[in-house]
Amino acid sequence: MSESKDFLRTIVEADLKSGKYKKIITRFPPEPNGFPHIGHAKSIFINFGIARDYNGHCNLRMDDTNPTKEDTKYVEALKDAVQWLGFEWKDNLYFTSDYFPKIYDYAITLIKMGKAYVDSLTEEEIREYRGTVKEAGKRSIYANRSVEENLYLLERMKKGEFKDGEHVLRAKIDMSAANMKMRDPLLYRIRHANHFRSADEWCIYPMYDFAHCLSDYIEGVSHSICTLEFENNRDIYNWVLDTLELKPPRPYQHEFARLGINYTVMSKRKLIELVEGGQVKGWDDPRMPTIAGYRRRGYTPSSILNFCEQIGIAKANSMVDVAQLEFCIRDDLNKKVPRVLCVLDPLKVSITNYEGFEEIDAPYYPHDVPKEGSRKIPFSKEIYIERDDFMENPPKGYFRLTPTQPVRLRHGFIISCKEIIKDENGKIIEIKAEYYPDSKSGSDTSGIKVKSAIQWVCAKEAKTVEVRLYDRLFKVEAPEGIEDINPNSLQIIKNALIEPAVINQKPDERFQFERQGYFYADPIDYTDETPVFNKIVGLKDSWGKKTKEDESPAKPKAQTKQVQVVGEVEPMNEEQKKFFNKYTEELGLNSEVANILAHDERLCCFYEESLTILDISVNPIALANIVVNEVARELKEKQVEELKFSAKQIVELVKMLEDETISNKIAKEVFEKMLKTGESPKQIVEASGLVQISDPSIILPIIDEVITQNPDNVIKFKAGNTKLLGFFVGQVLKKTAGKANPKIVNELVATKLK
């Protein structure tokens, strides 16, 4: 255990010292409705780790209270993930469904105490009666039912005599509570669905807030550790246990910050969409942030555990750079895996002055890795090198093979180019080269100086392999969904060549393909006939470099990334010049956007039609940006007449953005609905309740609530941690489902925290 303790371990130690608990029992309670992801790995690490550190144990409990989504395959995936990460539950595997009879008995006790009632309001009425942050709720008229009537109705609910949603069981707490979750929360709902364990035995199922705390109590859990989104649920947790006056010791809930990683989604709903929509090839697709995906890609348990340890356990949510996870696997493998030679894009090299065949001794590990091992690399007259390791007309600073510059073959000889062979299209298909017999690595007496060594394989002995180059699944830091998928997240190379020593290695072997990255034999698709290797991670963070280049205003490449026109931009004709000048000089569009509009006749016509509808309050620049991005995307595959939206609707959408009726995020959601339904933005916004909240009188009480609930972060902010401003703004936006005006929220939060 680390010498510096996180806040959870501080709590555990204090509880042990005071005698509150004699034994530490934690639990990992996932819902078996999907494969566990990297966020679950953090929870596994915390719950099992704390139990291990204090000689206790951690229960693995399946929270199987929703029969419509759960499945045995998810149970097995969760068990497999815990074991793979190196933890054991021994005999402590439980299911919430094991406790259904006991939980039902507790519900009867609450009814008899006058603390629960059967409610017959509709779902919409329950939501309406709950009130708002500013206004107290109104208790249901059905709360006045007698104990006998409530018991009678609950028994009939249990027997399946009512339809789904016809009745619910609610706790009777406080309809004016500041914490809206305490406004008579639901305890049971009717579900006529087959449960994967209890079949059709039950027609009612307990809600999470009711089942969770009671399951913890039944199992003797001491510390119920969960993520921050359950912070407001803690009041219900305590109310249930306190009201039932259960015999101590009882568990207490403690919250930590959930894991957020950029370029990654961890919403189960979105992960299921990726799997069911075919954007990935299953839950264990190596691009998925699931533990199964990382495992198949070649990540090691120790790299994931090291990552969890490095990011620590915090009380405030934050975003972790995915590069930190990539660093952990890179750092782990660097000390462990053998280095081998592989050529992904082969270019033939014929060494004209070499005859025969030999095997070159080569170490698997560099001198700074504390491991030993070597193999024989076959060498002959014909070899293959990486295509980009030769350039006919190299730029300055290129140190590999050129017509005038020799290079060393890794572990082998120095060669120099003597002739370039091209096909009828001018593509280089072969290099004629000569080698220097006295230049062999380790015994070089040639005196020839070279600045780099390149990988190569023997043409006769090399093995053909399939290599899958995996990259980040999403191309943006904060992906919303499939529209943000990186189209280059998988590249399959069918005819890569590898040195023969790599084939037929022991299972679960990983390699560094020199100058390429770290690779892993795919545990499912690999066969002796068709070896398949997955790229785990590159040798360095290439995305960091990409991001810097993309953000640099000095580089024109970053500008052209937004352009919809493919290839060279043709010179403008007179008509196009007229529109270009109008857009830049009269309307103030930047030259790039004006270029796109002027060159594309359909976009230009659409924009011109939009301008005729435009009123003085709408900015033509904002309109142009939507046309060259969103509209242009649709016109790539459709004709204007096939579009379900009109120029008038696009103007209406821009106007709603301009007057801050909706936010940019909501605008994207509205546009996607326009594509499918053809409804006007106004209809969509009104029907879906998406109007942006800009009234300070509505936002301020929500800010006050967030500040009250996070006193530790308030202290940290006032002590100088101004980065927490984003945390408070995020919490307010979350409570308003993203509808609050971010600009106004920022201003109001900053003022409140002064």
URHU-V165800 format. One record per helix or strand. SS is the DSSP state (@ for helix, = for strand). FROM is the first residue (numbers start at 0). LEN is the number of residues. If there is no record, write none. Layout:
SS;FROM;LEN  SS;FROM;LEN
This chain:
@;6;12  =;24;4  =;36;1  @;37;16  =;56;6  @;71;13  =;92;3  @;95;17  =;115;4  @;122;7  @;140;4  @;146;13  =;167;4  @;179;3  =;185;5  =;194;1  =;198;1  =;203;3  @;207;12  =;222;5  @;227;3  @;233;10  =;251;5  =;258;3  @;267;9  =;289;1  @;290;7  @;300;11  =;317;3  @;321;13  =;337;3  =;341;2  =;345;6  =;356;7  =;373;7  =;381;5  @;386;3  =;389;2  =;400;2  =;406;3  =;413;9  =;427;8  @;436;3  =;452;2  =;455;3  =;462;8  =;473;1  @;481;3  =;484;1  =;489;9  @;499;3  =;509;4  =;516;5  =;531;6  @;541;10  @;555;5  @;573;13  @;590;9  @;600;13  @;619;16  @;639;3  @;646;12  @;663;14  @;680;8  =;692;1  @;695;14  @;710;8  @;723;12  =;739;1  @;741;11
